[in-house]
Amino acid sequence: MRLKDKIALITGAGSGIGKETALLFAKEGAKVIVADLNESWGNPTVKEIEQIDGDSIFINVDVTDENSVNQMVKEISNIYQTLDILFNNAGISGVGKLHEIDIKLWKRVFEVNVTGVFLVSRAVLPFMMENKGGSIINMSSCIAEIGLANRASYAASKGAILSLTRSMQVDYAPYNIRVNALMPGTIYTPFVEDYLSKESDPEAAIAKIKERQLSRDLGKPIDVAYGALYLASDESKFMMGTPFMIDGGVVNGKNS
């Protein structure tokens, strides 16, 4: 019970890494707030948590909308009066070289991946500052450290999150708030599965991705969830402003 009685908010918790993390946090004793834009994904996650005798609620939220975020935090305040863990997991991908990217896609990627983290963190931080403690986990990506073809908007947004994480840590360390970044490689989530299914040769596309990882395999959502668990728990109390790489060796493979 590494998170016993802690209150955890996970955005984008209806599927993929967010869902797996919500289930794991609940198993470890946390009261989990499943926040997602998609109610048809979020509610089933809550039901799965309840089936393992976990404590969870669903809140419908659009992390890019200030009013929606503020309403979510108000609801959390009314129910729990506090918050110990924030996992800024909600995000989208963006595909294309810089000269190919439509301005609408560029803005949307930054709106979700960067502004979403800003709005939710800004709304949650007063809780943690008042309580003199907390753990914030921001979802970045290993490609914030390396180049990857056809991912200009996504890489730029995740690089921004890594820099934001480091800056936040300096500002909120005096309040005993830890802020760290998760840096996954390619994880086989429903989004990736859907993306690969649209390739002319899905098997060849998967094989190509596996080749760039030293593990020679795709990661699973649970691989990242365990990393989030460590950062959320008191076991990581000496990690501050740190990029936590869970990438199957992509970065080391690039540098070798």
Buried (B, 14 or more C-beta within 10 A) or exposed (E): EBBEEBBBBBBBBBBBBBBBBBBBBBBBBBBBBBBBBEEEBBBBBBEBBEEEEBBBBBBBBBBBBBEBBBBBBEBBBEEBEBBBBBBBBBBBBBBBEEEEBEEEBBEBBBBBBBBBBBBBBEBBBEBBBEBEBBBBBBBBBBBBBBEBEBBBBBBBBBBBBBEBBBEBBEEBEEBBBBBBBBBBBBBBBEBBEEBBEEEEEEEEBBEEBBEBBBBEEBBEBBBBBBBBBBBBBEEBEEBBBBBBBBBBBBBBBBEE
